Amino acid sequence: MNVSAFKVGMGAPDDVSEGRKLLDAGAFRAEHVVAILGKTEGNGGVNDYTRALATQCFQLLIAEKSGLTMDDIARKVPIIWSGGTEGLMSPHATIFVKDPDGDGGGKGKGFTVGTAYTRDMTPEEFGTMAHIRSAAEGVKAAIADAGIDDPSDIHFVQIKTGALTTERIKDAWSRNARVVTTDTYKSMSYARSVAALGIGMATGEIDEDAVNEATIGQDLDVFSVVASASSGIELMNCEIIVLGNSPRSTSDLVIDHAVMKDAIDAAAVREALRKVGLAVNGELSEKDQDRLVNVFVKCEPDPSGNTRGRRHVMFEDSDINYTRHIRGAVNAVVASVTGDTMCYVSAGAEHQGPASGGVVAALARGA
């Protein structure tokens, strides 16, 4: 099994031209695409429709090139977007390809990808223990799909799950059911929280007995260091992508991760790069820049309101939401090390790494 990955830039949320060029050139086959993870230039909020637009456009491209139907692709290829490319972050997609008969020439454990889908949550289940358990079951299925036996080989787990809308809340009320919140934006925080807790349970980082309804979004000392969770109104289930290494993969790619302790922890970025064999002395060496495929990061402003003893005002800014501030800031920190502003930086990291930081995973080609 050979697993490969291709990072393509996007001129707009509906721009799939770079992916089309790769397919036309025979870089990979459309029917071997197993997942897509990317950044779109919307606001990252409840009404960020760039995510759905980008999904549809990539589904159309894969359908055109593979002969599969749109429904087939929607059921087998998770296409997950984090909205918001603030600051210098460049919109892009990372396309993951799995050729079951291919040989990538790698030795030992090679890069692997696993995917899964859960059932839809009802509005009243959303953000509850039922949502956590469903996410955990899905992550376990994705780990198995990746061919990963050792939890230490799991380096980045991405879940996209839903958000409550006015209509979904009204639907619950029509059945005399209670929802966790009537604030649709706050529902995105609940979504990220339960997804992250589910990831931690599935990877063995979090004891299920240590989690209850009061933990969700509140006890931030309970977390996973490989979790990345996003939320959007375009779905109500969990779509899951697990990235890691497996002895079953012959890929020449490898992935590893470190944990950023806060938003300016460039040392953790360098650590992740070195773990995949890249030379870093301050900035990624020029000779290794072509080997780096992408960096995947989850981030959060320090909830104390301070970063290394200095006050920040991200939570007090009524003009710009804190998730938009932090994405732009952390992208700049990562880019200052890699020399590339086109990296995956997603905000809203409840239970995803320590409260002031999050996972940073590097995917690279072998020497």
C-alpha positions, 0 to 999 in steps of 0.5 A: 500500500502506497499513501501519498499527499499533494498540496495544491494552492487555491485562487478561490474557494471553487478553484480546483485547477491545481488538482486538475493539473495533477490529475491530467499529468497522471500524478495520481488517480482520482479513484485513489483519493481517500481524503482532502483537508484544507483551508478556505478563505471564509470567516470560519463561522456558522455562516462560512459557506466557502467550506460547502462550496469548496467541498462540492467543487472537489467532489465534482472534480473527483467524479469527473475524473473517476466516473464515481457519482457525487453520492459515492464520493460523499460517502467514501471521501471525507473533504474537510475544511477549516475556514479562515485564512487570516494574515498571510495564510494561503488557501490550499488543500492537501489531497491524500491518495491511497494506492492499495497496490502501489509501492512508494519505495519507503522502508519501515513504517510509512505514512498512512491515512484512515477515514471514517464517518459516524451517524448523524447526531440529533440536535438534542444529542449534539454536544453531549456524551452521546456525541463523544461516544459516537466520535470515539467509535468513528476514530477507532474505525479510522485508526483501523482503516489506516492500518495503525496498531500502535497508538504512538504511530497516530500523529494527527486526528482531524474531525469535522462535525456539525453545528446547531442552527436555528432550524435544528434548535426548533426541530428539537423544541418541536419534540420537547427536547433540550439542546445544549445551547441556543447560541449557534456560534457557541455550538461550534465550541461544543462540537469541537469539545466533544469531538476532541474528547472522543479522539482522546478516548479512542487513542487511549489518552483520555479515560472514559470514566474521567469524562462527563457532561460537566467536562465538556468545554470546561475542564481543559486539563483533559485533552488529546495531544493529537486532536484537531476538531472543526465544526460547520453547519454543512453536516451533523455527523463526524467525518474523520481523517487519521494521519499516522505511520504504519508498517503496512504502508510503503510510502516514502512520506513520514509524519510526526508531531510535537505540542505547542505550549502556546501561540509563539512556541516556534521551538515545537514547530522545529521539533516536529520538523526534526522528528521527520528528518528535516534540518532546522537551524532557526529556519528550515534549511533551504535544501529540505524545503522541497521535502516538506509537504505540509504542517498541520496545527491546532491553536487557541489563545491562552484562556488566562488572557496572557501569553508568557506573562503579557496581556493579550486582548483577543477575547475582548476584541468585539470587531474580530473574533479571537479565532481569527486573531489566533489563526493569523498569529500562529500561521506567521509563527509556523511560516517563520520557521518553514518559510512557507505561509501555505500551512494548515492552521485551525483555531478553536482548540478546546481539549486539543492540547494544553489550553494555550497551545495545540498539536503541530504535525509535520508531513515530509518526504524521506531523504 
